[in-house]
Amino acid sequence: MKMEDCTVEENVQIAKDTYKMKIKGNFVKECRTPGQFVNIRIGDGREHVLRRPISISEIDRGENLVTIIYRIVGEGTKFMADIKKGNEIDIMGPLGRGYDVLSLTKEQTALLVGGGIGVHPLYELAKQFNKRGIKTITILGFNSKDEVFYEDEFKKFGETYVSTVDGSVGTKGFVTDVIKKLQEENKLIFDKYYSCGPALMLKALVNAVGEDGYISLENRMACGIGACYACVCKKKKKDKNKDDYSRVCYDGPVYLASDVEIE
């Protein structure tokens, strides 16, 4: 983990309230695992005290570049949207534990399920799986057509399906409606799933396909390094000699679905 003033190489809008930023810095040399995140200082840190945790979407160690995707949800991310190419940005990262890319072997199939802004951390995972000869089936869930992003990017790696709550594109409903439809058609055969999205989506996914997979939690964070316990989740397996809680920013954000409670 490094703290570094990095350079913004790109910051563009790609969907409704959704932006893609490319960041250049030496910390990228330490980025290897899909699902990790960076903690970004907003301005000089006086008006916005807490950093903003943003997942890494793509890693390019050859060019010392990472891509992040974020949605404007408050003053901090609104500030980020105004950052220009060539500006410096204070980065802490990479942080957290990501997906286990060695959990599958060549010719096996991964089911990737993302909801909303939780779609983009799965992109680097899909890319690394593709390089290792692992097949991917991807299901992306959004509220409406104007929020959809990265559909074409995921299609480069394998079968990709989209759901929208209002039915403006793809299957009307939720990612679980796509899963149900594919199951009924006997078209959903996979070895393990990998997911990221809101808690309600993750709960529904686990109910639909079981616990043999990975979930990435989106708990609110403060320090980003496991010191403050602001982002804890409950462990499913209790051990009297260990804490019953897990720090999402440090022990996660990616967990086996069988290990933690989704709240």
C-alpha positions in Angstrom: 0.0 0.0 0.0 1.3 3.4 -1.0 0.2 7.0 -0.5 1.0 9.0 -3.6 0.1 12.1 -5.6 -0.9 10.7 -8.9 -1.9 12.1 -12.3 -5.4 12.0 -13.8 -5.1 10.8 -17.4 -8.8 10.8 -18.2 -12.1 11.6 -16.4 -15.1 11.2 -18.6 -18.8 10.5 -18.2 -19.9 7.1 -19.4 -23.5 6.8 -18.2 -26.0 8.8 -16.1 -24.1 10.2 -13.1 -21.3 7.7 -13.8 -17.7 8.6 -14.6 -14.6 6.7 -15.7 -11.2 8.0 -14.4 -7.8 6.8 -15.4 -5.0 7.4 -12.9 -1.3 7.1 -13.4 1.1 6.4 -10.5 3.8 4.1 -9.1 1.3 2.4 -6.7 -0.1 0.6 -9.7 2.9 -1.8 -9.6 1.4 -3.2 -6.4 -2.1 -3.7 -8.0 -2.6 -7.3 -9.0 -5.9 -8.6 -7.5 -9.3 -7.8 -9.0 -11.7 -6.4 -6.4 -9.2 -4.2 -4.5 -9.9 -0.5 -4.1 -8.2 2.9 -3.6 -8.9 5.6 -1.1 -9.0 9.1 -2.6 -8.5 12.3 -0.8 -11.0 15.0 -1.8 -9.4 18.4 -2.4 -7.0 19.4 0.4 -8.8 17.2 3.0 -10.2 20.1 5.0 -13.7 20.4 3.7 -14.0 16.6 3.0 -12.2 14.9 5.9 -12.8 11.3 4.9 -11.3 9.8 1.8 -13.6 8.2 -0.8 -13.1 4.4 -1.3 -13.5 3.5 -5.0 -13.0 0.0 -6.5 -10.4 -0.6 -9.2 -12.0 -1.5 -12.5 -8.9 -2.2 -14.6 -5.1 -2.5 -14.0 -2.4 -1.7 -16.6 0.9 -2.2 -14.8 2.8 -1.7 -18.1 1.6 1.9 -18.3 1.3 2.4 -14.5 -2.4 3.0 -15.0 -5.6 2.0 -13.1 -9.1 2.7 -14.2 -11.8 3.5 -11.6 -15.5 4.0 -12.2 -17.6 6.0 -9.8 -21.1 7.5 -9.5 -22.0 10.9 -8.2 -23.8 10.3 -4.9 -22.7 13.3 -2.8 -20.4 16.3 -2.6 -17.2 14.2 -2.6 -17.9 12.4 -5.9 -19.3 15.6 -7.4 -15.9 17.1 -6.7 -14.2 14.2 -8.4 -16.3 14.6 -11.5 -14.8 18.1 -12.0 -11.2 16.9 -11.9 -9.5 17.6 -15.2 -7.0 15.6 -17.2 -3.5 16.4 -15.9 -4.6 17.3 -12.4 -3.0 15.6 -9.4 -5.0 13.3 -7.1 -3.9 12.0 -3.7 -4.3 8.2 -3.7 -3.9 5.6 -1.0 -3.8 2.0 -2.3 -4.2 -0.7 -3.3 -6.3 -1.6 -0.3 -8.3 -4.7 0.7 -8.5 -8.3 -0.4 -10.0 -9.1 -3.8 -11.2 -12.1 -5.7 -9.3 -15.3 -5.8 -8.4 -15.6 -9.5 -6.9 -19.1 -8.8 -10.2 -20.5 -7.5 -10.9 -21.8 -11.0 -8.8 -23.5 -13.6 -8.7 -23.6 -17.4 -11.9 -24.5 -19.1 -14.0 -24.0 -16.0 -16.8 -21.4 -16.1 -17.3 -18.3 -13.8 -20.6 -16.6 -13.3 -20.1 -12.8 -12.8 -23.0 -10.9 -11.3 -22.8 -7.1 -10.9 -25.4 -4.6 -9.8 -25.2 -0.8 -10.5 -21.8 0.7 -9.7 -20.9 -2.8 -8.5 -20.5 -3.9 -12.1 -17.1 -2.4 -12.8 -14.8 -4.2 -10.3 -15.7 -7.4 -12.2 -14.1 -6.2 -15.4 -10.5 -6.8 -14.3 -11.6 -10.2 -13.0 -13.2 -11.1 -16.4 -10.0 -9.9 -18.1 -7.8 -12.1 -16.0 -10.1 -15.1 -16.2 -10.1 -14.7 -20.0 -6.2 -14.7 -20.1 -6.2 -18.0 -18.1 -8.7 -19.7 -20.4 -11.6 -19.5 -17.9 -15.0 -19.0 -19.5 -17.3 -16.2 -18.2 -21.1 -15.7 -18.1 -21.8 -12.1 -17.0 -25.1 -10.7 -15.7 -25.3 -6.9 -15.2 -28.2 -5.2 -13.4 -29.2 -1.6 -13.6 -32.2 0.6 -12.9 -32.7 1.9 -16.5 -31.1 2.1 -19.9 -29.3 5.4 -19.2 -27.4 3.8 -16.3 -26.0 0.9 -18.4 -22.2 0.8 -18.9 -19.6 -1.7 -19.9 -22.0 -4.1 -21.6 -19.9 -4.2 -24.7 -16.7 -4.5 -22.8 -17.9 -7.7 -21.0 -19.2 -9.2 -24.2 -15.6 -9.4 -25.5 -15.0 -12.1 -22.9 -18.2 -14.2 -23.1 -21.9 -14.4 -22.8 -23.3 -11.2 -21.3 -26.9 -10.4 -20.2 -28.4 -7.2 -18.9 -31.4 -6.5 -16.7 -33.1 -3.2 -15.9 -35.7 -2.6 -13.3 -37.9 -0.6 -15.7 -37.4 -3.0 -18.7 -35.9 -0.2 -20.9 -33.2 -2.6 -22.0 -32.6 -6.3 -21.6 -34.6 -8.4 -19.2 -37.2 -6.5 -17.1 -36.5 -6.9 -13.4 -33.4 -7.9 -11.5 -30.3 -10.0 -12.1 -32.1 -12.9 -10.3 -34.8 -12.8 -13.0 -32.1 -13.4 -15.6 -30.7 -16.2 -13.6 -34.1 -17.8 -13.2 -34.8 -17.5 -17.0 -31.4 -19.1 -17.8 -32.0 -21.9 -15.3 -35.4 -22.7 -16.8 -33.7 -22.9 -20.3 -30.8 -25.0 -18.9 -28.4 -22.4 -20.1 -26.8 -21.5 -16.8 -24.0 -24.0 -16.1 -21.0 -22.6 -14.0 -18.5 -23.7 -11.5 -18.4 -20.7 -9.1 -19.9 -17.2 -9.0 -18.3 -13.8 -8.3 -20.5 -10.8 -7.4 -20.5 -7.2 -6.4 -23.5 -4.9 -5.8 -26.0 -3.7 -3.2 -26.8 -5.9 -0.2 -30.3 -6.8 -1.4 -28.9 -8.0 -4.7 -26.3 -10.1 -3.0 -28.9 -11.7 -0.6 -31.1 -12.5 -3.5 -28.2 -14.0 -5.4 -27.2 -16.3 -2.6 -30.8 -17.4 -2.1 -30.9 -18.2 -5.9 -27.6 -20.0 -6.4 -26.3 -20.9 -2.9 -23.1 -20.0 -1.1 -20.4 -21.5 -3.4 -19.1 -18.2 -4.6 -17.7 -14.8 -3.7 -19.4 -11.6 -2.7 -18.0 -8.0 -2.5 -19.5 -5.9 0.1 -20.2 -2.2 -0.2 -20.2 -1.2 3.4 -19.5 2.5 4.3 -15.9 3.0 5.2 -13.8 5.6 7.0 -10.1 4.9 7.5 -9.8 2.2 4.8 -7.0 0.4 6.6 -8.9 -1.6 9.3 -8.1 0.7 12.2 -11.5 2.3 13.0 -14.0 -0.7 12.7 -16.6 1.6 11.0 -17.2 -0.9 8.2 -17.5 -4.2 10.0 -19.7 -7.1 9.0 -20.7 -10.2 11.0 -19.0 -13.5 10.5 -21.2 -16.5 10.0 -18.8 -18.9 11.7 -18.2 -17.9 15.3 -14.9 -18.6 17.0 -14.7 -17.9 20.8 -11.0 -17.1 20.3 -11.6 -14.6 17.6 -13.6 -11.5 16.9 -17.2 -12.1 15.6 -16.8 -9.2 13.2 -14.7 -8.7 10.1 -13.3 -5.4 8.8 -14.6 -5.0 5.2 -11.9 -2.5 4.2 -9.1 -4.8 5.5 -10.3 -8.4 5.5 -12.6 -7.8 2.5 -14.3 -6.3 0.7 -14.4 -9.7 -1.1 -15.5 -12.7 0.9 -16.7 -16.2 0.4 -20.5 -16.1 0.6 -20.4 -18.7 3.3 -18.2 -16.7 5.6 -20.1 -13.5 6.4 -23.6 -12.1 7.0 -25.0 -9.8 4.3 -26.8 -6.9 6.1 
